[in-house]
Amino acid sequence: MAEHQDDPTLYWIDPEKRGIMPLDRFKIPRRLRKTVRQQSFEVKADNAFEDVIRLCAEPADDRKETWINEEIVKLYVDLFEIGRAHSVECWLDDQLVGGLYGVALGGAFFGESMFSRVTDASKVALVHLVARLKQGGYTLLDTQFVTNHLNQFGAVEIHRSGYRQLLSSALDKNATFHRELEDSALESFIQSTTQTS
């Protein structure tokens, strides 16, 4: 990441404690579960990858500066073009109103950033991401850090050594990112979270 949008320097971050979202214990808050089932948004994957990154980089009420500089945009677009990066997008009246993006390697998905211009749009995108990851055989969703936003879904911090073990195992897996997600697969995923929540 960069210190700010105009900083040309990139930094590698390896925190002592790492945020992950355990895919087998993912929680969907009751109100959000209803929103997802109402299909308020048209949810697509890999349809507007660069737009998602650029919208993630825009200043927000809780963050005036971004770590996403032009070099990061270029590198992630390159990763997308070779099939290693993906986006999940929420559309409303043909407008991109929320989404997220990340990098996929083996059975690991590294969530990079998300944005929302409409209530619950980024949350719905996250639910759809996790459903795709479960369907595709992924075993690790790296969130880098744990925020209040991610806490409600079951994100946890683990020590660097435990993270590296999970990462090593996940990288050995052969997983597939599904651009399409059938309604029945989404409903099955929602049901599975009801049973474990």
C-alpha positions as CSV (number, residue, x, y, z in Angstrom):
1,M,0.0,0.0,0.0
2,A,1.0,3.6,-0.3
3,E,1.0,6.3,2.5
4,H,-1.5,8.3,0.4
5,Q,-2.8,8.7,-3.1
6,D,0.0,11.0,-4.3
7,D,2.8,8.9,-2.8
8,P,4.6,6.9,-5.5
9,T,6.2,4.6,-3.0
10,L,4.7,1.2,-2.2
11,Y,5.0,-0.6,1.2
12,W,4.6,-4.2,2.1
13,I,2.6,-4.7,5.3
14,D,3.1,-7.8,7.5
15,P,1.3,-7.0,10.8
16,E,1.9,-9.1,13.9
17,K,-1.8,-9.8,14.0
18,R,-3.7,-10.4,10.8
19,G,-7.4,-10.1,10.1
20,I,-9.2,-13.0,8.5
21,M,-12.8,-13.9,7.9
22,P,-13.4,-17.6,8.7
23,L,-15.4,-18.8,5.8
24,D,-17.1,-21.6,7.8
25,R,-18.2,-19.2,10.5
26,F,-19.3,-16.2,8.4
27,K,-22.3,-14.3,10.0
28,I,-24.9,-12.4,8.1
29,P,-26.8,-10.0,10.4
30,R,-30.6,-10.6,10.3
31,R,-31.5,-7.2,8.7
32,L,-28.8,-7.7,6.0
33,R,-30.0,-11.3,5.3
34,K,-33.4,-9.8,4.4
35,T,-31.8,-7.2,2.2
36,V,-29.8,-9.8,0.3
37,R,-32.9,-12.0,-0.2
38,Q,-34.9,-9.0,-1.5
39,Q,-32.3,-8.6,-4.3
40,S,-32.3,-4.8,-4.0
41,F,-29.1,-4.7,-6.0
42,E,-28.0,-6.4,-9.2
43,V,-24.8,-8.1,-8.2
44,K,-22.1,-8.8,-10.8
45,A,-18.5,-9.9,-10.6
46,D,-15.6,-8.7,-12.7
47,N,-17.8,-6.4,-14.7
48,A,-16.2,-3.0,-13.7
49,F,-13.0,-3.9,-11.9
50,E,-11.0,-0.7,-12.4
51,D,-14.1,1.4,-11.5
52,V,-14.4,-0.4,-8.2
53,I,-10.7,0.3,-7.4
54,R,-11.1,4.0,-8.2
55,L,-14.3,4.3,-6.2
56,C,-12.6,2.6,-3.3
57,A,-9.9,5.3,-3.6
58,E,-12.3,8.2,-3.3
59,P,-12.3,10.1,0.0
60,A,-15.0,9.1,2.5
61,D,-16.5,10.6,5.7
62,D,-14.4,8.2,7.8
63,R,-11.2,8.6,5.7
64,K,-9.9,11.7,4.0
65,E,-6.8,10.0,2.5
66,T,-6.4,6.7,0.6
67,W,-3.6,4.2,0.3
68,I,-4.6,3.5,-3.3
69,N,-2.3,5.4,-5.7
70,E,-2.0,5.2,-9.5
71,E,0.7,2.5,-9.3
72,I,-1.6,0.3,-7.2
73,V,-4.4,0.8,-9.7
74,K,-2.2,-0.2,-12.6
75,L,-0.8,-3.2,-10.8
76,Y,-4.2,-4.5,-9.7
77,V,-5.7,-4.0,-13.2
78,D,-2.7,-6.0,-14.5
79,L,-3.6,-8.8,-12.0
80,F,-7.2,-8.6,-13.1
81,E,-6.2,-9.0,-16.7
82,I,-4.4,-12.2,-16.0
83,G,-7.2,-13.6,-13.8
84,R,-5.6,-13.1,-10.4
85,A,-7.8,-10.2,-9.2
86,H,-11.6,-10.0,-9.0
87,S,-14.4,-7.5,-8.1
88,V,-17.9,-8.0,-6.8
89,E,-20.2,-5.1,-7.7
90,C,-23.6,-3.9,-6.6
91,W,-25.6,-2.0,-9.2
92,L,-28.8,0.0,-8.7
93,D,-30.6,1.5,-11.7
94,D,-27.5,0.8,-13.9
95,Q,-25.3,2.7,-11.5
96,L,-22.3,1.2,-9.6
97,V,-23.2,1.9,-6.0
98,G,-21.0,-0.5,-4.0
99,G,-18.4,-3.2,-4.3
100,L,-15.1,-4.7,-3.3
101,Y,-12.0,-6.1,-4.9
102,G,-9.2,-8.4,-4.1
103,V,-6.6,-10.9,-5.2
104,A,-7.0,-14.7,-5.6
105,L,-4.1,-17.1,-5.3
106,G,-4.7,-20.8,-4.9
107,G,-7.5,-21.2,-2.2
108,A,-6.8,-17.7,-0.7
109,F,-8.6,-14.5,-1.4
110,F,-7.0,-11.3,-0.2
111,G,-9.7,-8.6,0.2
112,E,-8.2,-5.3,-0.5
113,S,-10.9,-2.6,-0.2
114,M,-14.6,-1.9,-0.5
115,F,-16.9,1.1,-1.0
116,S,-20.5,1.9,-0.7
117,R,-22.5,4.8,-2.0
118,V,-25.9,3.3,-1.0
119,T,-26.7,1.8,2.4
120,D,-25.7,-1.9,2.6
121,A,-24.2,-2.1,-0.9
122,S,-20.7,-3.1,0.2
123,K,-22.2,-5.5,2.8
124,V,-24.2,-7.2,0.1
125,A,-21.1,-7.4,-2.1
126,L,-19.3,-9.1,0.8
127,V,-22.0,-11.7,1.3
128,H,-21.9,-12.4,-2.5
129,L,-18.1,-12.7,-2.3
130,V,-18.1,-15.2,0.5
131,A,-20.8,-17.3,-1.3
132,R,-18.5,-17.4,-4.4
133,L,-15.5,-18.3,-2.3
134,K,-17.3,-21.1,-0.6
135,Q,-18.7,-22.4,-3.9
136,G,-15.2,-22.2,-5.5
137,G,-13.3,-24.1,-2.8
138,Y,-11.5,-21.2,-1.2
139,T,-10.3,-21.7,2.4
140,L,-8.9,-18.3,3.4
141,L,-10.3,-14.8,3.2
142,D,-7.6,-12.4,4.3
143,T,-9.1,-9.0,5.4
144,Q,-5.7,-7.7,6.5
145,F,-7.1,-5.8,9.5
146,V,-10.3,-6.2,11.5
147,T,-12.6,-3.2,11.6
148,N,-16.0,-2.7,13.3
149,H,-17.5,-3.1,9.9
150,L,-16.0,-6.6,9.5
151,N,-16.6,-7.6,13.1
152,Q,-20.3,-8.1,12.5
153,F,-19.5,-10.8,9.9
154,G,-17.2,-12.7,12.2
155,A,-13.8,-11.4,11.3
156,V,-11.0,-12.3,13.8
157,E,-7.4,-11.5,14.4
158,I,-4.8,-14.2,14.4
159,H,-1.1,-14.1,15.2
160,R,1.3,-13.9,12.3
161,S,2.5,-17.6,12.8
162,G,-1.0,-19.0,12.7
163,Y,-1.8,-16.8,9.7
164,R,1.2,-18.1,7.8
165,Q,0.1,-21.7,8.4
166,L,-3.4,-21.0,7.1
167,L,-1.9,-19.2,4.1
168,S,0.5,-22.0,3.3
169,S,-2.3,-24.5,3.3
170,A,-4.6,-22.2,1.3
171,L,-2.0,-21.6,-1.4
172,D,-1.7,-25.3,-2.0
173,K,-5.5,-25.5,-2.9
174,N,-6.9,-25.3,-6.4
175,A,-9.9,-22.9,-6.1
176,T,-12.1,-21.3,-8.8
177,F,-13.6,-17.8,-8.6
178,H,-17.1,-17.9,-10.0
179,R,-18.3,-14.8,-11.9
180,E,-21.8,-16.1,-11.9
181,L,-23.7,-17.1,-8.7
182,E,-27.0,-18.9,-9.1
183,D,-29.9,-17.8,-6.9
184,S,-30.1,-21.3,-5.5
185,A,-26.4,-21.3,-4.6
186,L,-26.8,-18.0,-2.8
187,E,-29.8,-19.2,-0.9
188,S,-28.0,-22.4,0.0
189,F,-25.1,-20.3,1.3
190,I,-27.5,-18.0,3.3
191,Q,-29.1,-21.1,4.8
192,S,-25.7,-22.5,5.9
193,T,-24.9,-19.3,7.7
194,T,-28.3,-19.4,9.5
195,Q,-27.4,-22.9,10.9
196,T,-24.0,-21.8,12.2
197,S,-24.9,-18.2,13.4
